[in-house]
Amino acid sequence: MQNTSHSPGAPISDLSRIAQDLQIRKVQVENVVQLLDEGNTVPFITRYRKERTGGLNEELIRRVQERILQSRHLAERKQTILKSIEAQGKLTDALRDAILAADNPKRLEDLYLPFKPKKKSLATDAREKGLEPLATAIWTRDPIALNLPEVLPGMLNPEKQLNTVDDILAGVQHILAEQIAEMAEVRGPVRHVVWDTGELVSTKADQVNEEQGKDFRDYFAFRESIRFIPPHRILAVNRGEKENILKVKVEWHNERLRAAAGVEPAAGRPPPQGVSGKGG
């Protein structure tokens, strides 16, 4: 049995939610947690501590154990993330509240994403060229953004490979695209839309003839909902892509996705990072 005693206690609200989800009493959950924290095994609790658990069977006790472990791991991760963001000097009260209220790992990691150390990307390259203030001005509709034809020529800098106005605008676009893609209030709804409407699509790679790809012939014109595709087909498509026999992409309902991701900059709005909103 995995011991639950080395992690911080689960919030009372989590105990109540577990009881409600499993349709048992909260006191039963509390007693199971206490027994597990004392080092008792699930079979022992099932057989010899029925008076404490209210007669819960082994399956329910294991489900309580799993949920408590998940809750405690989530609580530990929240503290790690809060310390990381605080060390960067970027932890606001609103962000702290959003992190503490996150009820699943995806939501929590979405909130943390803007503050994770960045790998080298087109956006980080643009930031190194000094384009982030301009991106922020455009996002917040700063008055300076209304005079771009006058501002941009003064930012040309061949030493930074900003040779044309288009180079500057491309860098700004990379920064804003990355920031929006990291917004929790965008990622959650978009994830739901892609899950509901997305389809895995595979076709034969251009350079492959029929004989070369005969083991993957079923996937030369393949399309299936990502929500319902069985694991063995995903593995087959992945293998075909890895062997350069298949071209693979995911398609989704564009109109629903645009509606879900509709992030409209507003005057005075802060740059997108650690934002509010409920996601999945």
N, C-alpha and C positions, 0 to 999 in steps of 0.2 A: 504493500500500500504506500502511496505517496503521502508523506506526512504534510499536514497543513499548518503545523505549528510554527514554522519559520517565517511566515509572512504576516503582515499586519492584519488585524481583524477586519472582516468585511463590514461595510457600512450597514446600519440597521435597515436602511431603505432596500439594500440588496437582499437581506434576509427576508424581508416582507415580499419582495418581488419573486424570490425563489419559491416561497411558500405558495404564493398565488399561482405561479406557473405550474407547480407540481400538484396543486389542489390539496395541500396539506396545511396543518396549522403552523404558525410562526414558531411556537414553542417547540415543535418537533424539529424544525430546522436548527434552532438554537441548541437543542440538546445533542443533535447529531454532530454539529460543529464542535461542541465542547468535548464530546467523546473522542472524536477524531484527533483533536488537538492534544488530548491526553495520551495519544499513541495507540489507541485501540484499533484493531483491524475491522474492516467492514463485516466479514463473517462473524467475528466475535460479537460485534454490536448487534447484528441481526439475531443471533441465537440467545445471547445472555443479557441484553440490555433492552428488552422489549418494553419494560416498564418506563424507561427513559424516552424511548422513541415513539411510544404510542403504537407499537406493533408494526412499524414500517418494515417492508420487505427489503431484501438485499438490493434489488434493482433501484428502488427509490433512494436508498441510502447512498448508493454509488452516484446517482444523479445529483444529489445534494453535494456530495464530495466534489464532483466535477465542477459544478457551478461555483462553489466556494473558491476552488483553486483559480478558476477563471477570473472571479471578482478580485481576488487578492493580487493576481498577476497584473490585472488592469490598474489597480490602485498603486502598485509599485511602479508601473510604467508611467503613470501620471506624475508621480513625484520626481522621477528621473527627468521627464520632459520639462517640468516646471523649473527644476534646478538649472537645466541647460539653457532655457530661454532667459531665466533671471540672470545667469552669468553673462549673457550677451547684452544685458541692459534693455531688453525689449519686452519684458513681461508687464502687461497692463492688467488692470482689474478685470476688464471685460474678457480678456484672453484667459486669465486664471479661472474665472467662473466657467467659461466654455470648456476648458480642459477638465475641470473637476466634474462637470455635468455630463461629459462624454460617456455614453452607455455601451460603447462597443469599440474594439480595437481600430476598426477602419476610421471611424469618426475621430478618434484620438490621434491617429497618425496623419490624417488629413490636416488637423489643426497644427501639428508639429512640422509638417512638410516645409513651410516657408522658412523655417529656422534651422533646418538641417544643414550641415556643411555641404556646400555645392561642389559637384564635379564640374570639370571644365565643360562649358557649353557655349553656344552662340551668345546667350544672354550674359554669362559671366565675362565673355570677351568684350561685349558692348559696355558692361559696367567698368571694366578696366580702362576703357577708352574715355571714361568720364561722361557717359550718356545717361546715367540714371537720373540726375536732376531734371533733365529735359523730359524723360519718360514720366517722372512724377508730376511735372507741371502739366503735361498733356492729360494725364489721368485725372488730376484734380481740377482741370479746366482753369488753371492759373492764367491770368491775363497775358502772360508771356506767350502762351500757346496760341493766342489769337494773332500773333505777329510773326509766325514762323518764316514767311518769306524774307523778313528782315533779320531774324535771329540766326537762321541756319547758315548763311554764308560766313558769318563770323566764327562758326564752329569748325570750319574746314581745317584739317590738320594732317598733311601727308605723312608725318612721322607716326601718327596713330592709324594710318591707312584709312583716314576719313577724307577721301579725295574728292567726293562729290556729295551733294545734298542727299542723293539716294542712299549713299553709304550710311549717312547719319540716320535717316528715317528707317532704314533696315535694322540698324542696331536698336533703335527705340522700339521697333515692333517686336524684336526678339525678347527684350526685357519685359514688355507688357504681356506678351504671350505667355512667358514663363510664370509671371506673377498671377495672371488669371487662372492658369492651369493648376496653380498651387492653392487656390482659394477653396477652403472647406465648403463654403456655400455654393460653389460651382461643382466640385467633385462629387458630392453626395447625390444631387439630382441627376447629374450626367451618368453616374454609375448605374442608377436605377433605370434610366432610359435605355442605355446600352444593354443592360441585362434583359429588359423587357422586349426590346425590338431588334437586338443585334443578331446577325447571322454570320457564321463562319463560312467563308467562301474560298474554295481552292480551285485552281486551274493548272493545266500542264505548263511547265516552264517552256519558254520559246525554243530553247536549244535541245530539248529532249524529244526523241522520236518514240513512236509507239512501242517499239520493242524494248527500248531502254527502261521505259516506265511501266512495264506491264504489271508489276506488283502493286502499282498505285492507280491502275486504270479507273477504279471506282471513284477516284477523287479528281479526275481530270475536269469534271464539270460538276462540282459538288457544292451544295449549299444546305445549311441546317441551322436552326435556332441554337444560339450558344446556351440558352437556358435549358434545353432538353437534349443536347447532343451527348451521347454516352461516352465515358472515359476512353474506351478502346478506339473510338474514331478520332478523338483528339490526339491520342498517341500516334495513330497512323499518319494523320495529317502533319503532325510535328516532325515525324521521321522523314516523310516525303519532302518537307521543306528543308530539313537539315541536309538531305542528300541532293539538294538542288534539282529535284524532279518536279516539285510543286511550287506554285506561287500562291501565297496565302494572305488573306486580308479579312478584316471584320467590317461589315456594313451595318448601318443602323438607320433609324427613321430620322432624317435630317431636320424636319420641321419640329418634331418633339424635342430633339436635342438642342436646337437653337433656343427654343422656349425655355428649356431647363437651365441652359447656360447663359441666359440673358443678363449679363452684368453691364449695367449702364453707368458710366462714370457720371458723377454729379459734382457740381461746384463745391469746393471745400471738402470733398471726400478724401480721407487719408489713403495713402498708397495701399494696395492690396497685400496684406499679410495678416495672420492671425485674426480672421474675421468670424462673425457670429453666424448663426443659422444652423438648422438641424439637418444632418446628413446621415446617410446609411452606409 
